Amino acid sequence: MRDSLGGVRSVLLLGGRSEIGLAVVERLLLEGAREVVLAARGGVTDPPETLTVTGANVHSLDFDAEAVDTHAATVAAAVDLVGDLDVVVDAFGVLGEQSVYEADPVEAARAATVNYTGHVSSGLAVAARLREQGHGTLMVLSSVAGVRVRRANFVYGSAKAGLDGFAQGLADSLYGSGARVLVVRPGYVATRMSAHVEPAPFPATPGQVADVAVRGLRRGADTVWAPPVLRPLFTALSLLPRPLWRRLGR
């Protein structure tokens, strides 16, 4: 439960090794959070020192994005560890290579399961818990790649488009329950996952995305863009005629 000043006590990170997700957790710990659950495949046996030095209790759970039938149990296990979930950060995913996906449809479908289907099962499980509590926020890391899908990464982008739409619908389903959803739309972020990708305009670091996300959390926002300049930019890009967008999206 949040404290009397609205501070966050407990955080569940789905995608416990995500650089952006961990940066969000670090900021919430600095603001007073005391219980953290890192959920990742095989568990997280060596949490970053930036989490442990705060004196918070850092727990670990096994979480497999593809094993959709286990996600409700993972959420229940997190509740058993820390009680009510004040913030759940949905940060798991894979980027991969478009050329690999086009050559290997099975691999493309696997990536789509991680980047979309896994979020549906885990998101619904989290929403059920938050609704039962009557409070809490699910923070979903979407992407501008899903705002208008480019030919250069349409397998990844289409999954993010689905995730973004799902998160918005989930937010509407929670309206009036006391629980809510915050959609975070980063642009290019320099991480281990994106190391093979050419940097795009207006890049951000994981810390900068986390700063935007936590500010949005504090003010009760529904959607934030990181950096904020991407909002008017993609508003304009969404209006481009398709032939021009096709040339830009190579």
SEZA-763776 format. One record per residue (C-alpha): residue number from 1; residue in one letter; x, y, z. Coordinates in steps of 0.001 Angstrom, whole numbers. Layout:
REM SEZA-763776
<site><pos>NUM</pos><code>A</code><xx>X</xx><yy>Y</yy><zz>Z</zz></site>
...
***
This chain:
REM SEZA-763776
<site><pos>1</pos><code>M</code><xx>0</xx><yy>0</yy><zz>0</zz></site>
<site><pos>2</pos><code>R</code><xx>1219</xx><yy>3525</yy><zz>-728</zz></site>
<site><pos>3</pos><code>D</code><xx>2145</xx><yy>5555</yy><zz>2326</zz></site>
<site><pos>4</pos><code>S</code><xx>203</xx><yy>8553</yy><zz>3647</zz></site>
<site><pos>5</pos><code>L</code><xx>2016</xx><yy>10839</yy><zz>1191</zz></site>
<site><pos>6</pos><code>G</code><xx>1336</xx><yy>8622</yy><zz>-1807</zz></site>
<site><pos>7</pos><code>G</code><xx>4819</xx><yy>7112</yy><zz>-1927</zz></site>
<site><pos>8</pos><code>V</code><xx>5403</xx><yy>3677</yy><zz>-3465</zz></site>
<site><pos>9</pos><code>R</code><xx>6305</xx><yy>820</yy><zz>-1096</zz></site>
<site><pos>10</pos><code>S</code><xx>6437</xx><yy>-2216</yy><zz>-3411</zz></site>
<site><pos>11</pos><code>V</code><xx>7530</xx><yy>-2731</yy><zz>-7018</zz></site>
<site><pos>12</pos><code>L</code><xx>7322</xx><yy>-5773</yy><zz>-9278</zz></site>
<site><pos>13</pos><code>L</code><xx>9547</xx><yy>-5677</yy><zz>-12362</zz></site>
<site><pos>14</pos><code>L</code><xx>8472</xx><yy>-8096</yy><zz>-15087</zz></site>
<site><pos>15</pos><code>G</code><xx>11653</xx><yy>-8341</yy><zz>-17114</zz></site>
<site><pos>16</pos><code>G</code><xx>13973</xx><yy>-8210</yy><zz>-14133</zz></site>
<site><pos>17</pos><code>R</code><xx>17098</xx><yy>-7558</yy><zz>-16201</zz></site>
<site><pos>18</pos><code>S</code><xx>15671</xx><yy>-4733</yy><zz>-18331</zz></site>
<site><pos>19</pos><code>E</code><xx>17960</xx><yy>-1714</yy><zz>-18171</zz></site>
<site><pos>20</pos><code>I</code><xx>15038</xx><yy>700</yy><zz>-18410</zz></site>
<site><pos>21</pos><code>G</code><xx>13002</xx><yy>-1282</yy><zz>-15897</zz></site>
<site><pos>22</pos><code>L</code><xx>15874</xx><yy>-1373</yy><zz>-13412</zz></site>
<site><pos>23</pos><code>A</code><xx>16393</xx><yy>2383</yy><zz>-13813</zz></site>
<site><pos>24</pos><code>V</code><xx>12718</xx><yy>2918</yy><zz>-12938</zz></site>
<site><pos>25</pos><code>V</code><xx>13079</xx><yy>697</yy><zz>-9875</zz></site>
<site><pos>26</pos><code>E</code><xx>16202</xx><yy>2589</yy><zz>-8763</zz></site>
<site><pos>27</pos><code>R</code><xx>14312</xx><yy>5877</yy><zz>-8824</zz></site>
<site><pos>28</pos><code>L</code><xx>11382</xx><yy>4450</yy><zz>-6905</zz></site>
<site><pos>29</pos><code>L</code><xx>13768</xx><yy>3100</yy><zz>-4268</zz></site>
<site><pos>30</pos><code>L</code><xx>15345</xx><yy>6531</yy><zz>-3888</zz></site>
<site><pos>31</pos><code>E</code><xx>11836</xx><yy>7882</yy><zz>-3296</zz></site>
<site><pos>32</pos><code>G</code><xx>11172</xx><yy>5364</yy><zz>-535</zz></site>
<site><pos>33</pos><code>A</code><xx>10129</xx><yy>2002</yy><zz>-2008</zz></site>
<site><pos>34</pos><code>R</code><xx>11219</xx><yy>-850</yy><zz>254</zz></site>
<site><pos>35</pos><code>E</code><xx>10092</xx><yy>-4078</yy><zz>-1434</zz></site>
<site><pos>36</pos><code>V</code><xx>11219</xx><yy>-5100</yy><zz>-4928</zz></site>
<site><pos>37</pos><code>V</code><xx>10533</xx><yy>-8270</yy><zz>-6896</zz></site>
<site><pos>38</pos><code>L</code><xx>12683</xx><yy>-8900</yy><zz>-9974</zz></site>
<site><pos>39</pos><code>A</code><xx>10980</xx><yy>-11447</yy><zz>-12247</zz></site>
<site><pos>40</pos><code>A</code><xx>13051</xx><yy>-12851</yy><zz>-15104</zz></site>
<site><pos>41</pos><code>R</code><xx>13810</xx><yy>-16153</yy><zz>-16773</zz></site>
<site><pos>42</pos><code>G</code><xx>15784</xx><yy>-18224</yy><zz>-14275</zz></site>
<site><pos>43</pos><code>G</code><xx>15397</xx><yy>-15511</yy><zz>-11637</zz></site>
<site><pos>44</pos><code>V</code><xx>17845</xx><yy>-12718</yy><zz>-10829</zz></site>
<site><pos>45</pos><code>T</code><xx>20490</xx><yy>-14064</yy><zz>-8478</zz></site>
<site><pos>46</pos><code>D</code><xx>22763</xx><yy>-11007</yy><zz>-8640</zz></site>
<site><pos>47</pos><code>P</code><xx>20648</xx><yy>-7833</yy><zz>-8395</zz></site>
<site><pos>48</pos><code>P</code><xx>22476</xx><yy>-4580</yy><zz>-9170</zz></site>
<site><pos>49</pos><code>E</code><xx>24208</xx><yy>-2951</yy><zz>-6229</zz></site>
<site><pos>50</pos><code>T</code><xx>22220</xx><yy>215</yy><zz>-6945</zz></site>
<site><pos>51</pos><code>L</code><xx>19177</xx><yy>-1655</yy><zz>-5639</zz></site>
<site><pos>52</pos><code>T</code><xx>20690</xx><yy>-3434</yy><zz>-2652</zz></site>
<site><pos>53</pos><code>V</code><xx>22557</xx><yy>-433</yy><zz>-1197</zz></site>
<site><pos>54</pos><code>T</code><xx>19246</xx><yy>1264</yy><zz>-413</zz></site>
<site><pos>55</pos><code>G</code><xx>18478</xx><yy>-1342</yy><zz>2235</zz></site>
<site><pos>56</pos><code>A</code><xx>15360</xx><yy>-2481</yy><zz>395</zz></site>
<site><pos>57</pos><code>N</code><xx>14330</xx><yy>-6123</yy><zz>318</zz></site>
<site><pos>58</pos><code>V</code><xx>15073</xx><yy>-7413</yy><zz>-3190</zz></site>
<site><pos>59</pos><code>H</code><xx>13337</xx><yy>-10671</yy><zz>-4109</zz></site>
<site><pos>60</pos><code>S</code><xx>13632</xx><yy>-12807</yy><zz>-7231</zz></site>
<site><pos>61</pos><code>L</code><xx>11139</xx><yy>-14913</yy><zz>-9184</zz></site>
<site><pos>62</pos><code>D</code><xx>11415</xx><yy>-17034</yy><zz>-12294</zz></site>
<site><pos>63</pos><code>F</code><xx>9395</xx><yy>-15507</yy><zz>-15147</zz></site>
<site><pos>64</pos><code>D</code><xx>9210</xx><yy>-16860</yy><zz>-18681</zz></site>
<site><pos>65</pos><code>A</code><xx>7463</xx><yy>-14493</yy><zz>-21089</zz></site>
<site><pos>66</pos><code>E</code><xx>6577</xx><yy>-17362</yy><zz>-23428</zz></site>
<site><pos>67</pos><code>A</code><xx>5039</xx><yy>-19537</yy><zz>-20689</zz></site>
<site><pos>68</pos><code>V</code><xx>1765</xx><yy>-17646</yy><zz>-20653</zz></site>
<site><pos>69</pos><code>D</code><xx>37</xx><yy>-20264</yy><zz>-18483</zz></site>
<site><pos>70</pos><code>T</code><xx>2419</xx><yy>-19422</yy><zz>-15594</zz></site>
<site><pos>71</pos><code>H</code><xx>1953</xx><yy>-15659</yy><zz>-15480</zz></site>
<site><pos>72</pos><code>A</code><xx>-975</xx><yy>-15527</yy><zz>-13061</zz></site>
<site><pos>73</pos><code>A</code><xx>1000</xx><yy>-17721</yy><zz>-10664</zz></site>
<site><pos>74</pos><code>T</code><xx>4002</xx><yy>-15394</yy><zz>-10951</zz></site>
<site><pos>75</pos><code>V</code><xx>1865</xx><yy>-12408</yy><zz>-9976</zz></site>
<site><pos>76</pos><code>A</code><xx>415</xx><yy>-14379</yy><zz>-7061</zz></site>
<site><pos>77</pos><code>A</code><xx>3917</xx><yy>-15357</yy><zz>-5927</zz></site>
<site><pos>78</pos><code>A</code><xx>4980</xx><yy>-11691</yy><zz>-5960</zz></site>
<site><pos>79</pos><code>V</code><xx>1992</xx><yy>-10829</yy><zz>-3771</zz></site>
<site><pos>80</pos><code>D</code><xx>2973</xx><yy>-13617</yy><zz>-1362</zz></site>
<site><pos>81</pos><code>L</code><xx>6438</xx><yy>-12033</yy><zz>-1086</zz></site>
<site><pos>82</pos><code>V</code><xx>5558</xx><yy>-8351</yy><zz>-665</zz></site>
<site><pos>83</pos><code>G</code><xx>1799</xx><yy>-7990</yy><zz>-234</zz></site>
<site><pos>84</pos><code>D</code><xx>-39</xx><yy>-5380</yy><zz>-2294</zz></site>
<site><pos>85</pos><code>L</code><xx>1658</xx><yy>-4324</yy><zz>-5525</zz></site>
<site><pos>86</pos><code>D</code><xx>1952</xx><yy>-542</yy><zz>-5730</zz></site>
<site><pos>87</pos><code>V</code><xx>3750</xx><yy>-443</yy><zz>-9084</zz></site>
<site><pos>88</pos><code>V</code><xx>4239</xx><yy>-3203</yy><zz>-11634</zz></site>
<site><pos>89</pos><code>V</code><xx>6737</xx><yy>-2363</yy><zz>-14383</zz></site>
<site><pos>90</pos><code>D</code><xx>6084</xx><yy>-4355</yy><zz>-17557</zz></site>
<site><pos>91</pos><code>A</code><xx>9479</xx><yy>-4197</yy><zz>-19253</zz></site>
<site><pos>92</pos><code>F</code><xx>10220</xx><yy>-7518</yy><zz>-20940</zz></site>
<site><pos>93</pos><code>G</code><xx>10760</xx><yy>-7980</yy><zz>-24654</zz></site>
<site><pos>94</pos><code>V</code><xx>13158</xx><yy>-8817</yy><zz>-27488</zz></site>
<site><pos>95</pos><code>L</code><xx>14254</xx><yy>-6663</yy><zz>-30408</zz></site>
<site><pos>96</pos><code>G</code><xx>15913</xx><yy>-9067</yy><zz>-32820</zz></site>
<site><pos>97</pos><code>E</code><xx>16631</xx><yy>-8604</yy><zz>-36522</zz></site>
<site><pos>98</pos><code>Q</code><xx>13952</xx><yy>-8038</yy><zz>-39150</zz></site>
<site><pos>99</pos><code>S</code><xx>15953</xx><yy>-10001</yy><zz>-41734</zz></site>
<site><pos>100</pos><code>V</code><xx>16111</xx><yy>-13009</yy><zz>-39405</zz></site>
<site><pos>101</pos><code>Y</code><xx>12373</xx><yy>-12864</yy><zz>-38813</zz></site>
<site><pos>102</pos><code>E</code><xx>11612</xx><yy>-12747</yy><zz>-42536</zz></site>
<site><pos>103</pos><code>A</code><xx>13846</xx><yy>-15777</yy><zz>-43110</zz></site>
<site><pos>104</pos><code>D</code><xx>12478</xx><yy>-17694</yy><zz>-40108</zz></site>
<site><pos>105</pos><code>P</code><xx>8735</xx><yy>-17294</yy><zz>-39503</zz></site>
<site><pos>106</pos><code>V</code><xx>8901</xx><yy>-19532</yy><zz>-36423</zz></site>
<site><pos>107</pos><code>E</code><xx>11441</xx><yy>-17218</yy><zz>-34811</zz></site>
<site><pos>108</pos><code>A</code><xx>9273</xx><yy>-14244</yy><zz>-35773</zz></site>
<site><pos>109</pos><code>A</code><xx>6271</xx><yy>-15838</yy><zz>-34076</zz></site>
<site><pos>110</pos><code>R</code><xx>8338</xx><yy>-16555</yy><zz>-30966</zz></site>
<site><pos>111</pos><code>A</code><xx>9381</xx><yy>-12911</yy><zz>-30786</zz></site>
<site><pos>112</pos><code>A</code><xx>5764</xx><yy>-11839</yy><zz>-31238</zz></site>
<site><pos>113</pos><code>T</code><xx>4782</xx><yy>-14067</yy><zz>-28306</zz></site>
<site><pos>114</pos><code>V</code><xx>7349</xx><yy>-12366</yy><zz>-26091</zz></site>
<site><pos>115</pos><code>N</code><xx>6591</xx><yy>-8847</yy><zz>-27315</zz></site>
<site><pos>116</pos><code>Y</code><xx>2800</xx><yy>-9068</yy><zz>-27355</zz></site>
<site><pos>117</pos><code>T</code><xx>1094</xx><yy>-12269</yy><zz>-26239</zz></site>
<site><pos>118</pos><code>G</code><xx>3112</xx><yy>-12531</yy><zz>-23031</zz></site>
<site><pos>119</pos><code>H</code><xx>2058</xx><yy>-9006</yy><zz>-22110</zz></site>
<site><pos>120</pos><code>V</code><xx>-1603</xx><yy>-9882</yy><zz>-22591</zz></site>
<site><pos>121</pos><code>S</code><xx>-1499</xx><yy>-12796</yy><zz>-20144</zz></site>
<site><pos>122</pos><code>S</code><xx>692</xx><yy>-11041</yy><zz>-17568</zz></site>
<site><pos>123</pos><code>G</code><xx>-1128</xx><yy>-7713</yy><zz>-17961</zz></site>
<site><pos>124</pos><code>L</code><xx>-4541</xx><yy>-9261</yy><zz>-17348</zz></site>
<site><pos>125</pos><code>A</code><xx>-3200</xx><yy>-11112</yy><zz>-14303</zz></site>
<site><pos>126</pos><code>V</code><xx>-1714</xx><yy>-7900</yy><zz>-12906</zz></site>
<site><pos>127</pos><code>A</code><xx>-4902</xx><yy>-5943</yy><zz>-13638</zz></site>
<site><pos>128</pos><code>A</code><xx>-6993</xx><yy>-8495</yy><zz>-11760</zz></site>
<site><pos>129</pos><code>R</code><xx>-4764</xx><yy>-8094</yy><zz>-8721</zz></site>
<site><pos>130</pos><code>L</code><xx>-4713</xx><yy>-4293</yy><zz>-8852</zz></site>
<site><pos>131</pos><code>R</code><xx>-8488</xx><yy>-4210</yy><zz>-9255</zz></site>
<site><pos>132</pos><code>E</code><xx>-8851</xx><yy>-6462</yy><zz>-6203</zz></site>
<site><pos>133</pos><code>Q</code><xx>-6526</xx><yy>-4188</yy><zz>-4197</zz></site>
<site><pos>134</pos><code>G</code><xx>-8317</xx><yy>-1064</yy><zz>-5344</zz></site>
<site><pos>135</pos><code>H</code><xx>-5035</xx><yy>703</yy><zz>-6096</zz></site>
<site><pos>136</pos><code>G</code><xx>-1731</xx><yy>364</yy><zz>-7944</zz></site>
<site><pos>137</pos><code>T</code><xx>-241</xx><yy>1200</yy><zz>-11344</zz></site>
<site><pos>138</pos><code>L</code><xx>837</xx><yy>-1033</yy><zz>-14210</zz></site>
<site><pos>139</pos><code>M</code><xx>3594</xx><yy>770</yy><zz>-16112</zz></site>
<site><pos>140</pos><code>V</code><xx>3858</xx><yy>-628</yy><zz>-19650</zz></site>
<site><pos>141</pos><code>L</code><xx>6992</xx><yy>16</yy><zz>-21697</zz></site>
<site><pos>142</pos><code>S</code><xx>5653</xx><yy>433</yy><zz>-25216</zz></site>
<site><pos>143</pos><code>S</code><xx>7609</xx><yy>2080</yy><zz>-28060</zz></site>
<site><pos>144</pos><code>V</code><xx>7249</xx><yy>4683</yy><zz>-30764</zz></site>
<site><pos>145</pos><code>A</code><xx>7959</xx><yy>1751</yy><zz>-33107</zz></site>
<site><pos>146</pos><code>G</code><xx>4321</xx><yy>806</yy><zz>-32605</zz></site>
<site><pos>147</pos><code>V</code><xx>2880</xx><yy>4267</yy><zz>-33265</zz></site>
<site><pos>148</pos><code>R</code><xx>3446</xx><yy>3874</yy><zz>-36994</zz></site>
<site><pos>149</pos><code>V</code><xx>5080</xx><yy>632</yy><zz>-38060</zz></site>
<site><pos>150</pos><code>R</code><xx>8114</xx><yy>831</yy><zz>-40351</zz></site>
<site><pos>151</pos><code>R</code><xx>9121</xx><yy>-1664</yy><zz>-42996</zz></site>
<site><pos>152</pos><code>A</code><xx>12584</xx><yy>-1893</yy><zz>-41391</zz></site>
<site><pos>153</pos><code>N</code><xx>11255</xx><yy>-3520</yy><zz>-38202</zz></site>
<site><pos>154</pos><code>F</code><xx>7625</xx><yy>-4405</yy><zz>-38822</zz></site>
<site><pos>155</pos><code>V</code><xx>7639</xx><yy>-7666</yy><zz>-36821</zz></site>
<site><pos>156</pos><code>Y</code><xx>8806</xx><yy>-5846</yy><zz>-33698</zz></site>
<site><pos>157</pos><code>G</code><xx>6810</xx><yy>-2701</yy><zz>-34481</zz></site>
<site><pos>158</pos><code>S</code><xx>3551</xx><yy>-4545</yy><zz>-35082</zz></site>
<site><pos>159</pos><code>A</code><xx>3873</xx><yy>-6339</yy><zz>-31744</zz></site>
<site><pos>160</pos><code>K</code><xx>4480</xx><yy>-3013</yy><zz>-30021</zz></site>
<site><pos>161</pos><code>A</code><xx>1444</xx><yy>-1567</yy><zz>-31790</zz></site>
<site><pos>162</pos><code>G</code><xx>-620</xx><yy>-4410</yy><zz>-30406</zz></site>
<site><pos>163</pos><code>L</code><xx>850</xx><yy>-3946</yy><zz>-26933</zz></site>
<site><pos>164</pos><code>D</code><xx>157</xx><yy>-213</yy><zz>-26973</zz></site>
<site><pos>165</pos><code>G</code><xx>-3470</xx><yy>-787</yy><zz>-27977</zz></site>
<site><pos>166</pos><code>F</code><xx>-3871</xx><yy>-3521</yy><zz>-25376</zz></site>
<site><pos>167</pos><code>A</code><xx>-2464</xx><yy>-1278</yy><zz>-22647</zz></site>
<site><pos>168</pos><code>Q</code><xx>-4845</xx><yy>1543</yy><zz>-23538</zz></site>
<site><pos>169</pos><code>G</code><xx>-7822</xx><yy>-815</yy><zz>-23496</zz></site>
<site><pos>170</pos><code>L</code><xx>-6674</xx><yy>-2307</yy><zz>-20201</zz></site>
<site><pos>171</pos><code>A</code><xx>-6464</xx><yy>1205</yy><zz>-18748</zz></site>
<site><pos>172</pos><code>D</code><xx>-10058</xx><yy>1844</yy><zz>-19782</zz></site>
<site><pos>173</pos><code>S</code><xx>-11159</xx><yy>-1439</yy><zz>-18198</zz></site>
<site><pos>174</pos><code>L</code><xx>-9630</xx><yy>-341</yy><zz>-14870</zz></site>
<site><pos>175</pos><code>Y</code><xx>-11242</xx><yy>3105</yy><zz>-14894</zz></site>
<site><pos>176</pos><code>G</code><xx>-13002</xx><yy>3761</yy><zz>-11603</zz></site>
<site><pos>177</pos><code>S</code><xx>-11340</xx><yy>817</yy><zz>-9819</zz></site>
<site><pos>178</pos><code>G</code><xx>-8567</xx><yy>2829</yy><zz>-8164</zz></site>
<site><pos>179</pos><code>A</code><xx>-5973</xx><yy>1048</yy><zz>-10313</zz></site>
<site><pos>180</pos><code>R</code><xx>-4520</xx><yy>2447</yy><zz>-13518</zz></site>
<site><pos>181</pos><code>V</code><xx>-2139</xx><yy>1913</yy><zz>-16433</zz></site>
<site><pos>182</pos><code>L</code><xx>710</xx><yy>4202</yy><zz>-17507</zz></site>
<site><pos>183</pos><code>V</code><xx>1934</xx><yy>3714</yy><zz>-21082</zz></site>
<site><pos>184</pos><code>V</code><xx>5564</xx><yy>4747</yy><zz>-21682</zz></site>
<site><pos>185</pos><code>R</code><xx>6588</xx><yy>5317</yy><zz>-25317</zz></site>
<site><pos>186</pos><code>P</code><xx>10372</xx><yy>5597</yy><zz>-25678</zz></site>
<site><pos>187</pos><code>G</code><xx>12167</xx><yy>6196</yy><zz>-28931</zz></site>
<site><pos>188</pos><code>Y</code><xx>15644</xx><yy>4819</yy><zz>-29543</zz></site>
<site><pos>189</pos><code>V</code><xx>17298</xx><yy>3869</yy><zz>-26250</zz></site>
<site><pos>190</pos><code>A</code><xx>20937</xx><yy>2820</yy><zz>-26055</zz></site>
<site><pos>191</pos><code>T</code><xx>20848</xx><yy>-554</yy><zz>-24263</zz></site>
<site><pos>192</pos><code>R</code><xx>22393</xx><yy>-3978</yy><zz>-24671</zz></site>
<site><pos>193</pos><code>M</code><xx>19306</xx><yy>-5045</yy><zz>-26612</zz></site>
<site><pos>194</pos><code>S</code><xx>19635</xx><yy>-2210</yy><zz>-29135</zz></site>
<site><pos>195</pos><code>A</code><xx>23417</xx><yy>-2368</yy><zz>-29552</zz></site>
<site><pos>196</pos><code>H</code><xx>23059</xx><yy>-3703</yy><zz>-33124</zz></site>
<site><pos>197</pos><code>V</code><xx>20659</xx><yy>-932</yy><zz>-34202</zz></site>
<site><pos>198</pos><code>E</code><xx>21650</xx><yy>2372</yy><zz>-35783</zz></site>
<site><pos>199</pos><code>P</code><xx>20806</xx><yy>5230</yy><zz>-33380</zz></site>
<site><pos>200</pos><code>A</code><xx>17717</xx><yy>7219</yy><zz>-34335</zz></site>
<site><pos>201</pos><code>P</code><xx>17106</xx><yy>10946</yy><zz>-33829</zz></site>
<site><pos>202</pos><code>F</code><xx>16345</xx><yy>12068</yy><zz>-30273</zz></site>
<site><pos>203</pos><code>P</code><xx>17972</xx><yy>9092</yy><zz>-28513</zz></site>
<site><pos>204</pos><code>A</code><xx>17617</xx><yy>8590</yy><zz>-24774</zz></site>
<site><pos>205</pos><code>T</code><xx>19392</xx><yy>6653</yy><zz>-22045</zz></site>
<site><pos>206</pos><code>P</code><xx>17588</xx><yy>4185</yy><zz>-19763</zz></site>
<site><pos>207</pos><code>G</code><xx>17897</xx><yy>6735</yy><zz>-16965</zz></site>
<site><pos>208</pos><code>Q</code><xx>16283</xx><yy>9472</yy><zz>-19031</zz></site>
<site><pos>209</pos><code>V</code><xx>13366</xx><yy>7195</yy><zz>-19923</zz></site>
<site><pos>210</pos><code>A</code><xx>13015</xx><yy>6264</yy><zz>-16246</zz></site>
<site><pos>211</pos><code>D</code><xx>12937</xx><yy>9942</yy><zz>-15247</zz></site>
<site><pos>212</pos><code>V</code><xx>10096</xx><yy>10614</yy><zz>-17681</zz></site>
<site><pos>213</pos><code>A</code><xx>8227</xx><yy>7494</yy><zz>-16559</zz></site>
<site><pos>214</pos><code>V</code><xx>8482</xx><yy>8250</yy><zz>-12843</zz></site>
<site><pos>215</pos><code>R</code><xx>7391</xx><yy>11848</yy><zz>-13375</zz></site>
<site><pos>216</pos><code>G</code><xx>4385</xx><yy>10522</yy><zz>-15269</zz></site>
<site><pos>217</pos><code>L</code><xx>3667</xx><yy>8109</yy><zz>-12443</zz></site>
<site><pos>218</pos><code>R</code><xx>3742</xx><yy>10932</yy><zz>-9898</zz></site>
<site><pos>219</pos><code>R</code><xx>1321</xx><yy>13142</yy><zz>-11799</zz></site>
<site><pos>220</pos><code>G</code><xx>-1094</xx><yy>10356</yy><zz>-12715</zz></site>
<site><pos>221</pos><code>A</code><xx>-466</xx><yy>10491</yy><zz>-16470</zz></site>
<site><pos>222</pos><code>D</code><xx>-1989</xx><yy>7945</yy><zz>-18858</zz></site>
<site><pos>223</pos><code>T</code><xx>783</xx><yy>8154</yy><zz>-21486</zz></site>
<site><pos>224</pos><code>V</code><xx>4280</xx><yy>9647</yy><zz>-21586</zz></site>
<site><pos>225</pos><code>W</code><xx>6824</xx><yy>9924</yy><zz>-24403</zz></site>
<site><pos>226</pos><code>A</code><xx>10573</xx><yy>9681</yy><zz>-23841</zz></site>
<site><pos>227</pos><code>P</code><xx>11868</xx><yy>12146</yy><zz>-24763</zz></site>
<site><pos>228</pos><code>P</code><xx>8710</xx><yy>14316</yy><zz>-24826</zz></site>
<site><pos>229</pos><code>V</code><xx>9620</xx><yy>15831</yy><zz>-28221</zz></site>
<site><pos>230</pos><code>L</code><xx>8609</xx><yy>12524</yy><zz>-29816</zz></site>
<site><pos>231</pos><code>R</code><xx>4943</xx><yy>13224</yy><zz>-29199</zz></site>
<site><pos>232</pos><code>P</code><xx>4552</xx><yy>16121</yy><zz>-31679</zz></site>
<site><pos>233</pos><code>L</code><xx>7039</xx><yy>14470</yy><zz>-34039</zz></site>
<site><pos>234</pos><code>F</code><xx>5049</xx><yy>11250</yy><zz>-34317</zz></site>
<site><pos>235</pos><code>T</code><xx>1790</xx><yy>13147</yy><zz>-34484</zz></site>
<site><pos>236</pos><code>A</code><xx>3145</xx><yy>14707</yy><zz>-37672</zz></site>
<site><pos>237</pos><code>L</code><xx>4665</xx><yy>11453</yy><zz>-38961</zz></site>
<site><pos>238</pos><code>S</code><xx>1356</xx><yy>9652</yy><zz>-38544</zz></site>
<site><pos>239</pos><code>L</code><xx>-142</xx><yy>12029</yy><zz>-41115</zz></site>
<site><pos>240</pos><code>L</code><xx>2456</xx><yy>11397</yy><zz>-43832</zz></site>
<site><pos>241</pos><code>P</code><xx>1145</xx><yy>9800</yy><zz>-47047</zz></site>
<site><pos>242</pos><code>R</code><xx>2012</xx><yy>6119</yy><zz>-47143</zz></site>
<site><pos>243</pos><code>P</code><xx>4362</xx><yy>6291</yy><zz>-50165</zz></site>
<site><pos>244</pos><code>L</code><xx>6484</xx><yy>8890</yy><zz>-48355</zz></site>
<site><pos>245</pos><code>W</code><xx>6379</xx><yy>6924</yy><zz>-45096</zz></site>
<site><pos>246</pos><code>R</code><xx>7431</xx><yy>3822</yy><zz>-47014</zz></site>
<site><pos>247</pos><code>R</code><xx>10549</xx><yy>5611</yy><zz>-48241</zz></site>
<site><pos>248</pos><code>L</code><xx>11369</xx><yy>6954</yy><zz>-44786</zz></site>
<site><pos>249</pos><code>G</code><xx>10767</xx><yy>3604</yy><zz>-43109</zz></site>
<site><pos>250</pos><code>R</code><xx>13363</xx><yy>1599</yy><zz>-44942</zz></site>
***
